[in-house]
């Protein structure tokens, strides 16, 4: 398995995978330079990325094809994204989720009130309109 930066020709795969998992895919293309994919034998099997928001980042779209779940691929993608973010001097990760709170708690994220988000996170389309109001905001300090 190989983790690599997403390319333009990966857009259809990423979009289809996100749709198949009922994850938002409306605006990920704008942030493609901050997305990774995992491929195995020239077949894409997972993706994840983030949206840069000044000195913060909003994690986006962790998705693994059903037949590859449980192999730790999401964590591998997370580690790659964290390394990239730290190299870009990102201070903290934020994310919105309805289904993965327990998973991200294992990665040391904590739930916080939405009004505690910095303006750059609040101004993302994900925060303002794409994610439902019921989504939980989570936070992780990358400078820890």
Backbone as CSV, one residue per row, in Angstrom:
resi,resn,N_x,N_y,N_z,CA_x,CA_y,CA_z,C_x,C_y,C_z
1,UNK,0.846,-1.192,0.000,0.000,0.000,0.000,0.877,1.237,0.000
2,UNK,0.431,2.221,-0.743,1.199,3.440,-0.916,0.323,4.647,-0.601
3,UNK,0.796,5.529,0.290,0.120,6.797,0.560,0.804,7.850,-0.296
4,UNK,-0.006,8.631,-0.993,0.561,9.696,-1.821,-0.397,10.885,-1.864
5,UNK,0.145,12.016,-2.280,-0.674,13.210,-2.460,-1.694,12.949,-3.566
6,UNK,-2.889,13.441,-3.355,-3.942,13.302,-4.369,-3.596,14.155,-5.587
7,UNK,-4.028,13.667,-6.750,-3.812,14.370,-8.017,-5.171,14.649,-8.662
8,UNK,-5.160,15.488,-9.664,-6.413,15.848,-10.345,-7.137,14.622,-10.878
9,UNK,-6.393,13.629,-11.361,-7.082,12.453,-11.909,-7.660,11.550,-10.812
10,UNK,-7.498,11.911,-9.536,-8.104,11.175,-8.419,-9.461,11.755,-8.023
11,UNK,-9.844,12.876,-8.613,-11.061,13.585,-8.194,-12.301,12.704,-8.291
12,UNK,-12.461,11.974,-9.366,-13.660,11.136,-9.528,-13.696,10.055,-8.452
13,UNK,-12.559,9.399,-8.186,-12.521,8.386,-7.132,-12.904,8.999,-5.789
14,UNK,-12.276,10.124,-5.444,-12.537,10.751,-4.142,-14.007,11.120,-4.038
15,UNK,-14.549,11.746,-5.058,-15.952,12.148,-5.052,-16.878,10.939,-4.899
16,UNK,-16.633,9.908,-5.673,-17.472,8.702,-5.602,-17.389,8.032,-4.238
17,UNK,-16.176,7.958,-3.664,-16.019,7.329,-2.349,-16.732,8.144,-1.273
18,UNK,-16.585,9.448,-1.307,-17.258,10.290,-0.315,-18.775,10.160,-0.428
19,UNK,-19.287,10.191,-1.649,-20.732,10.041,-1.852,-21.219,8.692,-1.347
20,UNK,-20.450,7.636,-1.596,-20.869,6.297,-1.166,-20.939,6.177,0.349
21,UNK,-20.242,7.063,1.059,-20.239,7.036,2.523,-21.065,8.175,3.112
22,UNK,-21.844,8.845,2.269,-22.688,9.973,2.680,-21.885,11.084,3.349
23,UNK,-20.673,11.304,2.848,-19.843,12.396,3.349,-19.906,13.562,2.372
24,UNK,-19.770,14.780,2.879,-19.824,15.946,1.997,-18.700,15.910,0.959
25,UNK,-19.043,16.233,-0.266,-18.020,16.257,-1.322,-18.135,17.508,-2.183
26,UNK,-18.981,18.438,-1.772,-19.272,19.608,-2.593,-18.026,20.427,-2.942
27,UNK,-17.125,20.630,-2.004,-16.047,21.589,-2.246,-14.642,21.034,-2.007
28,UNK,-14.479,19.726,-1.961,-13.162,19.189,-1.647,-12.125,19.502,-2.725
29,UNK,-12.559,19.652,-3.976,-11.617,19.856,-5.088,-10.761,21.099,-4.884
30,UNK,-11.326,22.105,-4.240,-10.602,23.349,-3.979,-9.411,23.092,-3.050
31,UNK,-9.491,22.045,-2.261,-8.463,21.737,-1.259,-7.665,20.481,-1.620
32,UNK,-7.715,20.092,-2.876,-7.082,18.847,-3.315,-5.597,18.786,-2.964
33,UNK,-4.928,19.930,-2.924,-3.501,19.944,-2.594,-3.226,19.516,-1.151
34,UNK,-4.269,19.415,-0.339,-4.122,18.944,1.044,-4.810,17.594,1.261
35,UNK,-4.985,16.835,0.198,-5.592,15.506,0.287,-4.558,14.439,-0.032
36,UNK,-4.717,13.311,0.616,-3.913,12.126,0.338,-4.845,10.997,-0.077
37,UNK,-4.285,10.048,-0.802,-4.988,8.812,-1.131,-4.075,7.645,-0.804
38,UNK,-4.688,6.489,-0.607,-3.931,5.251,-0.475,-4.287,4.399,-1.674
39,UNK,-3.253,3.871,-2.306,-3.489,2.970,-3.434,-2.798,1.642,-3.167
40,UNK,-3.424,0.620,-3.680,-2.879,-0.731,-3.598,-3.021,-1.352,-4.979
41,UNK,-1.899,-1.784,-5.535,-1.901,-2.400,-6.868,-2.628,-1.513,-7.881
42,UNK,-2.253,-0.233,-7.901,-2.819,0.750,-8.832,-4.318,0.978,-8.663
43,UNK,-4.868,0.625,-7.506,-6.288,0.834,-7.217,-6.399,1.712,-5.976
44,UNK,-7.154,2.798,-6.076,-7.338,3.698,-4.938,-8.330,3.087,-3.955
45,UNK,-7.971,3.146,-2.661,-8.808,2.492,-1.658,-9.194,3.384,-0.475
46,UNK,-8.568,4.574,-0.346,-8.880,5.437,0.797,-8.443,6.863,0.497
47,UNK,-9.036,7.805,1.226,-8.663,9.210,1.086,-8.928,9.955,2.386
48,UNK,-8.253,11.087,2.537,-8.487,12.024,3.635,-7.767,13.311,3.286
49,UNK,-8.205,14.399,3.895,-7.554,15.666,3.624,-7.915,16.713,4.650
50,UNK,-7.417,17.911,4.398,-7.799,19.027,5.250,-7.894,20.297,4.429
51,UNK,-8.608,21.239,5.019,-8.768,22.564,4.442,-7.933,23.519,5.275
52,UNK,-6.982,24.202,4.649,-6.161,25.177,5.368,-6.999,26.393,5.720
53,UNK,-6.870,26.826,6.966,-7.634,27.969,7.471,-6.688,28.846,8.282
54,UNK,-5.854,29.599,7.587,-4.851,30.428,8.247,-3.875,29.519,8.984
55,UNK,-3.757,29.651,10.296,-2.817,28.799,11.038,-3.503,27.555,11.615
56,UNK,-4.722,27.290,11.169,-5.477,26.109,11.586,-5.854,25.288,10.355
57,UNK,-6.361,24.099,10.596,-6.842,23.281,9.483,-8.099,22.540,9.916
58,UNK,-9.020,22.406,8.972,-10.250,21.651,9.197,-10.096,20.307,8.499
59,UNK,-10.024,19.229,9.295,-9.912,17.893,8.712,-11.171,17.586,7.930
60,UNK,-10.984,16.871,6.806,-12.079,16.600,5.905,-12.061,15.164,5.430
61,UNK,-13.213,14.587,5.302,-13.431,13.482,4.381,-12.553,12.250,4.554
62,UNK,-12.451,11.722,5.763,-11.759,10.447,5.955,-12.668,9.348,5.423
63,UNK,-12.199,8.624,4.417,-13.031,7.589,3.808,-12.163,6.427,3.342
64,UNK,-12.592,5.221,3.713,-11.894,3.990,3.335,-12.931,3.065,2.699
65,UNK,-12.578,2.486,1.547,-13.495,1.540,0.906,-13.858,0.440,1.901
66,UNK,-15.108,0.039,1.863,-15.661,-0.902,2.835,-14.780,-2.132,3.046
67,UNK,-14.316,-2.736,1.965,-13.555,-3.994,2.081,-12.164,-3.807,2.690
68,UNK,-11.749,-2.541,2.928,-10.429,-2.284,3.514,-10.525,-1.684,4.919
69,UNK,-11.736,-1.575,5.448,-11.903,-1.031,6.798,-11.317,-1.978,7.827
70,UNK,-10.845,-1.396,8.923,-10.283,-2.187,10.020,-8.807,-2.499,9.847
71,UNK,-8.174,-1.943,8.833,-6.749,-2.201,8.586,-5.860,-1.046,9.047
72,UNK,-6.446,-0.044,9.688,-5.675,1.095,10.166,-5.330,2.119,9.094
73,UNK,-6.041,2.091,7.975,-5.720,3.007,6.879,-6.061,4.455,7.216
74,UNK,-7.161,4.675,7.906,-7.525,6.039,8.287,-6.456,6.624,9.203
75,UNK,-5.941,5.831,10.107,-4.890,6.336,11.011,-3.621,6.657,10.222
76,UNK,-3.280,5.835,9.238,-2.103,6.118,8.404,-2.288,7.440,7.655
77,UNK,-3.472,7.648,7.139,-3.757,8.915,6.472,-3.668,10.073,7.459
78,UNK,-4.206,9.881,8.652,-4.153,10.930,9.670,-2.695,11.292,9.988
79,UNK,-1.856,10.295,10.177,-0.444,10.542,10.500,0.232,11.338,9.377
80,UNK,-0.050,10.977,8.141,0.523,11.708,7.002,0.033,13.157,6.973
81,UNK,-1.259,13.364,7.229,-1.809,14.718,7.243,-1.242,15.536,8.400
82,UNK,-1.092,14.915,9.547,-0.532,15.624,10.698,0.898,16.070,10.397
83,UNK,1.683,15.207,9.805,3.065,15.567,9.445,3.078,16.738,8.465
84,UNK,2.233,16.672,7.446,2.137,17.755,6.459,1.732,19.060,7.151
85,UNK,0.731,18.992,7.999,0.238,20.194,8.686,1.322,20.805,9.575
86,UNK,2.033,19.975,10.301,3.098,20.499,11.157,4.196,21.152,10.323
87,UNK,4.514,20.569,9.170,5.506,21.168,8.275,5.041,22.517,7.733
88,UNK,3.737,22.714,7.691,3.147,23.972,7.210,2.809,24.918,8.359
89,UNK,3.287,24.590,9.561,3.079,25.412,10.764,1.616,25.582,11.147
90,UNK,0.820,24.548,10.888,-0.567,24.536,11.341,-0.549,24.295,12.850
91,UNK,-1.272,25.121,13.599,-1.261,25.052,15.067,-2.228,24.022,15.635
92,UNK,-3.349,23.799,14.926,-4.377,22.914,15.469,-5.245,22.372,14.352
93,UNK,-5.781,21.189,14.604,-6.777,20.588,13.729,-8.148,20.778,14.362
94,UNK,-9.134,21.014,13.523,-10.539,21.009,13.903,-11.226,20.026,12.969
95,UNK,-12.367,19.513,13.381,-13.174,18.670,12.507,-14.609,18.691,12.971
96,UNK,-15.494,18.382,12.051,-16.920,18.253,12.338,-17.326,16.820,12.019
97,UNK,-18.023,16.186,12.957,-18.439,14.802,12.719,-19.751,14.506,13.426
98,UNK,-20.453,13.547,12.861,-21.639,13.003,13.519,-21.423,11.547,13.893
99,UNK,-20.448,10.918,13.285,-20.306,9.476,13.445,-18.953,9.015,13.976
100,UNK,-17.956,9.887,14.025,-16.605,9.422,14.347,-16.018,10.036,15.611
101,UNK,-16.869,10.459,16.521,-16.371,11.080,17.760,-15.434,10.131,18.500
102,UNK,-15.853,8.918,18.729,-15.033,7.952,19.484,-13.694,7.700,18.786
103,UNK,-13.720,7.593,17.461,-12.478,7.353,16.718,-11.487,8.501,16.947
104,UNK,-11.969,9.729,16.807,-11.060,10.865,16.946,-10.664,11.116,18.400
105,UNK,-11.497,10.723,19.344,-11.080,10.801,20.747,-9.853,9.917,20.985
106,UNK,-9.776,8.796,20.301,-8.605,7.910,20.422,-7.340,8.579,19.889
107,UNK,-7.504,9.565,19.013,-6.370,10.319,18.479,-6.128,11.605,19.279
108,UNK,-6.769,11.687,20.460,-6.606,12.798,21.412,-7.378,14.070,21.058
109,UNK,-8.315,13.988,20.127,-9.194,15.121,19.874,-10.176,15.243,21.032
110,UNK,-10.623,16.465,21.282,-11.644,16.705,22.306,-12.818,17.447,21.677
111,UNK,-13.996,17.193,22.187,-15.198,17.890,21.740,-15.213,19.286,22.345
112,UNK,-15.550,20.260,21.528,-15.665,21.633,22.020,-16.935,22.257,21.444
113,UNK,-17.354,23.346,22.056,-18.514,24.090,21.568,-18.150,24.794,20.262
114,UNK,-19.096,24.863,19.356,-18.834,25.474,18.054,-18.422,26.940,18.157
115,UNK,-18.922,27.635,19.169,-18.564,29.050,19.313,-17.107,29.249,19.724
116,UNK,-16.408,28.186,20.086,-14.994,28.258,20.462,-14.071,28.169,19.239
117,UNK,-14.615,27.878,18.075,-13.799,27.759,16.857,-13.267,29.130,16.445
118,UNK,-12.045,29.160,15.925,-11.534,30.433,15.393,-12.346,30.865,14.166
119,UNK,-12.318,32.147,13.869,-13.097,32.680,12.748,-12.747,31.997,11.431
120,UNK,-11.472,31.666,11.235,-11.081,31.039,9.966,-11.748,29.678,9.781
121,UNK,-12.028,28.972,10.862,-12.751,27.698,10.791,-14.244,27.974,10.598
122,UNK,-14.776,28.920,11.341,-16.198,29.272,11.221,-16.559,29.743,9.820
123,UNK,-15.599,30.295,9.110,-15.861,30.837,7.779,-15.763,29.811,6.661
124,UNK,-15.474,28.558,6.975,-15.438,27.523,5.939,-16.861,27.137,5.536
125,UNK,-17.009,26.697,4.302,-18.327,26.233,3.845,-18.778,25.017,4.647
126,UNK,-17.835,24.157,5.012,-18.174,22.990,5.836,-18.867,23.446,7.116
127,UNK,-18.272,24.408,7.790,-18.798,24.881,9.068,-20.106,25.649,8.879
128,UNK,-20.148,26.539,7.876,-21.296,27.437,7.694,-22.524,26.740,7.132
129,UNK,-22.321,25.811,6.188,-23.518,25.326,5.509,-23.511,23.855,5.103
130,UNK,-22.355,23.257,4.882,-22.349,21.896,4.347,-22.637,20.856,5.430
131,UNK,-21.954,20.956,6.560,-22.197,19.988,7.638,-23.477,20.363,8.390
132,UNK,-24.228,19.368,8.823,-25.472,19.668,9.554,-25.174,20.319,10.908
133,UNK,-26.149,21.057,11.400,-26.001,21.716,12.709,-25.733,20.725,13.829
134,UNK,-26.158,19.486,13.643,-25.975,18.471,14.680,-24.545,17.920,14.736
135,UNK,-23.692,18.285,13.782,-22.309,17.788,13.783,-21.553,18.346,14.987
136,UNK,-20.733,17.504,15.573,-19.926,17.870,16.741,-18.593,18.450,16.270
137,UNK,-18.186,19.567,16.866,-16.877,20.147,16.587,-15.853,19.514,17.529
138,UNK,-14.706,19.113,16.954,-13.631,18.528,17.740,-12.339,19.277,17.432
139,UNK,-11.402,19.196,18.377,-10.182,20.024,18.319,-8.985,19.221,18.794
140,UNK,-7.828,19.480,18.171,-6.562,18.897,18.627,-5.458,19.930,18.432
141,UNK,-4.755,20.237,19.511,-3.608,21.144,19.466,-2.421,20.388,18.876
142,UNK,-1.877,20.855,17.764,-0.747,20.200,17.126,0.597,20.634,17.709
143,UNK,0.576,21.607,18.580,1.813,22.083,19.199,2.105,21.371,20.512
144,UNK,1.242,20.456,20.888,1.400,19.731,22.161,2.683,18.945,22.216
